[in-house]
Amino acid sequence: MLKALMFAVIASTALFTEALELKGNLTQGGMVIGKLPQASNIKLNERAIKRSKEGYFVFGFGRDAELSHTLSWQSQDGKKHSQPLLITKRDYDIDKITGVAKKYVSPPESVLKRIREEAQAVSKARQGDSDLLYFKETVYRPAKGRISGIYGSQRYFNGEPRRPHFGLDIANKTGEPVYAPVSGVVVFANSDLYYSGGTLIIDHGHGITSTYIHLSKLDVKAGDKVTTGDKIAEIGATGRVTGPHLDWRFNWFGERLDPALLMKETLANKAVKK
């Protein structure tokens, strides 16, 4: 956890090139919020980026992103501009987990179709490019508890290597409340996915979504608007787990971001008042 936060301090920056303003974490797993009051055709490398009418946009870097990038745009007078972005490389821990049920480490053939369909539904929920601007708000910690897993760690289940962990795990008792860390609109709600159990996905705008998994209870449904501090669910031990905890994730479309780099550790919402 300390290592991730240290990167946030080292990589956080504000750049001003002509009218360009960037604030965020220039590191693998980081999110960057930009503003260009008068611009069009904004791209990160060759990927087009939505810009709000106020000039705001957002993008992020995955766990293993390349370290050199280019942000480009066209100003109102038709001139083309570019800003090179160099991000920092991170080192990740090895996370060995034992006691995972065999059916979750090597699922039987009978559930593979279900797993593929669920993965497609989750991926689709993360592809929305709404006009919401909640990604500009402060992000708070969504639940109380011990940090039991961090972003980026390479996971081994019962000695077998698996995909890296893309979330921040907060361990606590089943039934403990989960609060919306930032406002948004619920775009996915399912109480029983094979791997992640009770799962919620909230849209914060421009491709930024947050995910909450292993939930024992969901208090919201798809289409619901949530405000920072609203109770949205309860911690559980559903899906592939060894104990009750919240697995909390952030995405920019398909890019996995690190919640620890976004989170304000001091809970200044309803979560600390209950």
N, C-alpha and C positions, 0 to 999 in steps of 0.2 A: 504493500500500500504506500509506504513512504517513498519507494522508488518511483512509483507512478506520479505521485504528487510532486516529487522533485523535478521530474521531467516537465511537469506543467509550469513550474517556475522558470526553468531554463528556457523552455520553448515558447512561452507566452510572449507576444510581441504586438506592437502597433506600427504599421507601416503607412507612410503617406507618400504617394507618388502622384503628383498633380492632384486630382480630385479623389484618388483612391484611398479608402480607409479599411484596414484589416485588423481585426482583434480576435485572438484565440490562441490555440495551441499548435504551433508549427512542429509537429512530431507525429510519428506513427500512432494512429489511434486518436488523433486530435481533430477538433472541429474548429472552423474559422468562419466568423461572420464578417461580411464585407459591406461596404456602402460606396456606391457610385451615383451621385445625384443625377447626372445626365450621361447615360451611356446605353449602348445596345450591344448585342452579339457577344455577351460575356461567356468566356469558356475557360475551363480548367484543362490544360493540355488541349485536347480536341473535343472535350465534352461540354455541350451547351449547359448553361446555368440560368435558372429562372431569376429574374430581377423584379422586385416589387415596384409599385408606382412611386414609393418613397425612395427607391434606390437601394434597398437592402437585398442581399443574397447570402447564401451559405453553402459551404462544401466541407468535406472531411476526407481524412486519409485512413486507409485500412491498416490492419496490424502489420503487414509486411510491405507497405507501400514503398515505391521507389523514393529516393531522397531528393531528387531534382524534378521540379514541376514549373509550368509556366501558366500564369493567369493573363488572359488577353481580353481586350474589349475595343469597342469603337466609340469614339466621342461624338458629340452632337455635330461637330463640323466635318465628320466623315473620316477623320484620321484614326489610324489603328495604333493601339498601344499594347505594351506587354510588360509584365512584372515577373522576373524569375523568383521562384520560391524554393528555398532549401530547407528541408525538414530534418529533424534529428532522428537517428536510429535508436531503437530501444532493445534492451536485453530482457528476455522473459524467463520466468521460473519454470521448473519441471514440477508438475503437480500429480503425485501418485495417489490414486484413490482405490481402496479395496472394499470388498463387501457389496459391490454392485451386483444385482441379480443377473444371472447369465443371459436371460431373455433380452436384457437391455444392452449387453455387450455384443452379443451375436444374436440378433433377433431371428426368430423362425421365419421360414419362407411364407408362412400364412399371413404375416402382418406387413410384409414388404410393400404391398400395394397401398395399404393404409398409410404407412410412413411416407411414401412418395406423394400421395394426395395431400397429406397434411403439410408437407414441406412446400408444395406448390401454393397452397392457400396462404401460408405465412409469407412466402416470397411475394405474392401478389399484393398482400396488405402493405408491404414495405415499398411498393413501387409508385404509390400515389405522389403527385406533385402539386399539392393544394396551395392556395394562396394564403394560408394561415401564416401568421408571423410570431407565433408563440416561441419559436426557437430563440428569439431575442431576449426572453425572460430569464431571470435567475433560476438555476436548477438546484433543487434542494434534495437532501437525502430522503428516500421514500419510506424508510422503516427503521426502527430501532433494532439493535442487535450487533453481534460480533461479525467483523469482516472475515469470512472463511474462505474466500476465493477471489482472485484478482484477474483482471483482463490480461489476455495474451499468454497465460501459462499453458504449457503443453501438457495435456492430460493423458494419464495412463489409467485405464480401468482394469483392475485385477491383473496388472502387469502388461496389458496390451495397449500400445500407443493409439490415441484417438486424436480428433481434431482439437486445435487449441480452444481454450475457454475464451468466450467473447463477452463475458459479463462481469459484474461485480456481485459476489454472493454475500448476503447478509443473513446470518444464522440467528434464528429465534424460534420460539415455540409455535406450534400449529395454532392458528387462530389469531395471532398477533396482527394488528392492522397494517395495511399498506396504503400509503397516501400518494396522491398525484404529486410528483416532484416539480411539475411545471404544467401549465394549462395545455389543453388540446382536445381532440375529438377521438373517441374510441373507434377504431376501424376494424378490430378483430377481437372476438371474445369467444373462447371455447374452454369448457371445464375439463376436457378429457382428451388431450393429445398424447400420443404414445410415449414420446420422449419427454416432453415438457409439462405434461399434466395440464392443470389449469393455467391458461395463457391469455394475456391481454396485450394488445398493441395499441398505442396512442399516437395519433398524427399531430405533429407540432408545426408542420408547414414546410414547403420547399424540399420535400424528401426526407426530412428529419422525423424519425419515429423512435419511440421508446417501447421496450418490451418487458413484461413481468411474467415469470414462469414458476412452475411448481406450486401454484396457488391452491389453497384448500377451498376457497370461496371467492366468487366474483360478485362484486356489488354494482357493476355497470354492464351495459350491453353495447353492441355496435351501434353507432350513431349518437351516443350520449356525449354531450359536452361536459368536460371536467375542468375544474379550476384548481390551481395550486393549493394543496392542503386538503382537498376532498378525499374521503376514504373511498378507495376503488376496489379493494380486495383484502384477503387475509392470507398470511404466510401458510404454507403447507409442505407436504412431502409427497406430492403427486408426480408421476412420471419416473424418469431415471434419476433417483436420488439415494443418498444413504442417510439422510436426516432432514428435518424441516428447515427450510431456508427460502429466501427470495433470491432468484437469479435475475438481475436487473441489467438491461442492455440498451444501447443506443445505436442507431443506424443512420447513415446518409444513403438512401436507397440500399444497394447491396454492400456498401462499405461499413465494416464493423468499427464503431467508435468506442472509446474508453469512458464509461460513466464517471470514473474517478477524476478525470481531467475537467469534467463539467460541473461536478457536484460542489455545492457550498456546504461544508461540513456542519456548520451551525444551522440547526433547523429553525427557521423563522416562520414556520407555518403552523397549521392546526396539529401537526404530528407531535409537537412538543407540549401542547396545551392540554392533552388528554391523559 
